[in-house]
Protein backbone atom coordinates (compact mmCIF):
# COMPACT_ATOMS: atom_id res chain seq x y z
CA UNK A 1 0.00 0.00 0.00
CA UNK A 2 1.21 3.48 -0.81
CA UNK A 3 1.93 5.87 2.02
CA UNK A 4 -1.14 7.85 3.04
CA UNK A 5 -0.10 11.43 3.80
CA UNK A 6 -1.58 14.87 3.29
CA UNK A 7 1.32 15.70 0.95
CA UNK A 8 0.45 12.73 -1.26
CA UNK A 9 -3.23 13.72 -1.14
CA UNK A 10 -2.38 17.20 -2.48
CA UNK A 11 0.02 15.78 -5.10
CA UNK A 12 -2.82 13.62 -6.46
CA UNK A 13 -5.15 16.62 -6.45
CA UNK A 14 -2.54 18.59 -8.40
CA UNK A 15 -2.13 15.80 -10.94
CA UNK A 16 -5.87 15.47 -11.55
CA UNK A 17 -6.71 19.15 -11.68
CA UNK A 18 -4.33 19.54 -14.65
CA UNK A 19 -4.24 23.22 -15.69
CA UNK A 20 -7.01 24.36 -13.35
CA UNK A 21 -5.77 26.48 -10.45
CA UNK A 22 -6.65 25.59 -6.88
CA UNK A 23 -8.53 28.88 -6.65
CA UNK A 24 -10.63 28.01 -9.74
CA UNK A 25 -11.28 24.52 -8.38
CA UNK A 26 -12.41 25.80 -4.98
CA UNK A 27 -14.69 28.39 -6.60
CA UNK A 28 -16.21 25.72 -8.85
CA UNK A 29 -16.83 23.46 -5.85
CA UNK A 30 -18.11 26.19 -3.52
CA UNK A 31 -15.24 25.78 -1.08
CA UNK A 32 -13.57 28.75 0.59
CA UNK A 33 -10.19 29.18 -1.13
CA UNK A 34 -8.36 30.52 1.93
CA UNK A 35 -9.31 27.44 3.95
CA UNK A 36 -7.84 25.10 1.30
CA UNK A 37 -4.75 27.30 0.81
CA UNK A 38 -4.01 27.11 4.55
CA UNK A 39 -4.49 23.32 4.64
CA UNK A 40 -2.12 22.85 1.69
CA UNK A 41 0.48 25.21 3.14
CA UNK A 42 0.40 23.43 6.50
CA UNK A 43 0.51 19.99 4.82
CA UNK A 44 -2.85 19.00 6.30
CA UNK A 45 -5.94 17.33 4.95
CA UNK A 46 -9.04 19.44 4.31
CA UNK A 47 -12.12 18.59 6.34
CA UNK A 48 -13.99 15.43 5.27
CA UNK A 49 -16.76 17.31 3.44
CA UNK A 50 -14.21 19.26 1.43
CA UNK A 51 -12.26 16.10 0.67
CA UNK A 52 -15.41 14.52 -0.79
CA UNK A 53 -16.23 17.64 -2.80
CA UNK A 54 -12.70 17.71 -4.20
CA UNK A 55 -12.79 14.02 -5.12
CA UNK A 56 -16.17 14.38 -6.84
CA UNK A 57 -15.08 17.58 -8.58
CA UNK A 58 -12.04 15.80 -9.98
CA UNK A 59 -14.08 12.75 -11.06
CA UNK A 60 -12.22 10.41 -8.79
CA UNK A 61 -12.75 8.79 -5.42
CA UNK A 62 -11.63 9.79 -1.97
CA UNK A 63 -9.92 6.40 -1.78
CA UNK A 64 -7.71 7.35 -4.73
CA UNK A 65 -6.84 10.79 -3.34
CA UNK A 66 -5.89 9.26 0.00
CA UNK A 67 -4.14 6.06 -1.06
CA UNK A 68 -3.38 6.34 -4.76
CA UNK A 69 -5.25 3.07 -5.36
CA UNK A 70 -6.05 2.93 -9.09
CA UNK A 71 -7.99 -0.31 -9.37
CA UNK A 72 -11.14 1.29 -10.77
CA UNK A 73 -11.40 2.43 -14.40
CA UNK A 74 -13.13 5.66 -13.39
CA UNK A 75 -9.86 6.67 -11.76
CA UNK A 76 -7.72 5.60 -14.72
CA UNK A 77 -9.76 7.37 -17.36
CA UNK A 78 -11.60 10.26 -15.65
CA UNK A 79 -11.54 12.70 -18.60
CA UNK A 80 -12.63 10.06 -21.10
CA UNK A 81 -15.43 8.79 -18.88
CA UNK A 82 -16.58 12.32 -18.10
CA UNK A 83 -16.76 13.11 -21.84
CA UNK A 84 -18.80 9.97 -22.48
CA UNK A 85 -21.10 10.71 -19.55
CA UNK A 86 -21.68 14.21 -20.89
CA UNK A 87 -22.62 12.85 -24.31
CA UNK A 88 -24.88 10.20 -22.78
CA UNK A 89 -26.69 12.80 -20.70
CA UNK A 90 -27.78 14.54 -23.91
CA UNK A 91 -29.24 11.61 -25.83
CA UNK A 92 -32.81 10.37 -25.86
CA UNK A 93 -34.03 7.62 -23.53
CA UNK A 94 -34.34 5.12 -26.41
CA UNK A 95 -30.76 5.77 -27.51
CA UNK A 96 -29.53 5.52 -23.94
CA UNK A 97 -31.23 2.14 -23.63
CA UNK A 98 -29.51 1.02 -26.84
CA UNK A 99 -26.11 2.08 -25.46
CA UNK A 100 -26.80 0.21 -22.20
CA UNK A 101 -27.69 -2.94 -24.16
CA UNK A 102 -24.49 -2.69 -26.21
CA UNK A 103 -22.35 -2.25 -23.11
CA UNK A 104 -24.06 -5.14 -21.32
CA UNK A 105 -23.38 -7.40 -24.33
CA UNK A 106 -19.61 -6.82 -24.25
CA UNK A 107 -17.84 -9.64 -22.41
CA UNK A 108 -15.02 -8.31 -20.22
CA UNK A 109 -12.33 -10.35 -18.47
CA UNK A 110 -9.84 -9.14 -15.91
CA UNK A 111 -6.28 -9.91 -16.98
CA UNK A 112 -4.22 -10.69 -13.88
CA UNK A 113 -1.02 -9.40 -15.47
CA UNK A 114 -2.47 -5.97 -16.22
CA UNK A 115 -4.68 -3.33 -14.64
CA UNK A 116 -6.67 -2.99 -17.88
CA UNK A 117 -9.72 -5.06 -18.63
CA UNK A 118 -9.57 -7.00 -21.87
CA UNK A 119 -12.46 -7.37 -24.24
CA UNK A 120 -12.85 -10.94 -25.47
N, C-alpha and C positions, 0 to 999 in steps of 0.2 A: 504494500500500500504506500502511496506517495505521502510525503509529510503534509499534514494539515496545519497550515499557519495562515495568519492574516495576510502576510506578504504574498504567499502563493495565491490566496483568494484574489487579491488586487491584480496580480500578474495575469490571472485568467480573465478577469474583467477587462483588463487592457487589451488582451489579445482578441477577445470577442467584440469589443466595441469598435474595432478597426479605426477609422478616421474620425469617429464621433468623439468630441471632447467629453470629459466627465461632466462639465457644466451643462452641455446640451443633453446628455443622458439623464441627469437628475431633473432637468426641467421637463423633459418628455415624460418622465415617470412620476412627476409630482413630489419629488423628494427635495428637501432643502439642501442646496449645494454646500453651504458652509458646514453643515453637519457631516456630510460625506468627505469633504476636504480635510476636516479635522481628523476623522477616523483614519483616512489614508496616511496623513502626515504622521500620526501617532502609531501607525502599524497595528491598527485594531480593526476588528470586524464591525460593520454597521449593525444596527439592531436587527432582530430577526425579520420584522416586517419589511425593512428596507432590503435585506438580503434577498427575500422572496421577490420583491418588486424588480430588483436588478436582474435576478436570474430569468424571470419571465420576460423582462424587457430585452434581454439579450438572446431570447429563444433557446435557453438552456435550462438545466436543472440546478437547484441548490447543491445537490450531491456533486455535480461536476465542478462548480465553483469552489467548493470546500476541498474535495479530494482529488480532482483531476480525472476521475473515473470516466472513461469514454466508451463504455460498453453499449450505449444506446445510439442508434443512427441519428436521432434528433440532435444529438450533441456533435456528431461528426459532420453533419451536413446542414447546419442551421439556416444558412442563407438560401440554399436550394429548396429545402422543405418549406421555408417561409414563402418563397416565390410561388411554389405549387399551391400552398394553402390559399394564398391571395387569389390565384386564378380560379381555384375551386369554389371560393366564396362568391364568385361572380357568375357562375353558370346555373342553368335551370335545374330544378329538382330531378327531372328525367335524365339529364346528362350526368348529374352527380351520381345517380343510381347506376348508370352505365359504367362510370369510372370505378365505383365501388366493386361492381361485379368483375371487372377486368382485374383489379388488384387482388381480389379474393381468389381468382383462378390461377394466379401465378404461384407455382410451387417454389418455396424458398428453403434452403438448407443452410445451417450454420456450418462453416468450415472451421475446424478446430485449429488449423494452422494460421488463420487470418481473422482479423476483426470484421471483415466485410462478409455480408451474406452473399451466397452465390445463388444465382437463378438456374434451376435445372433445365 
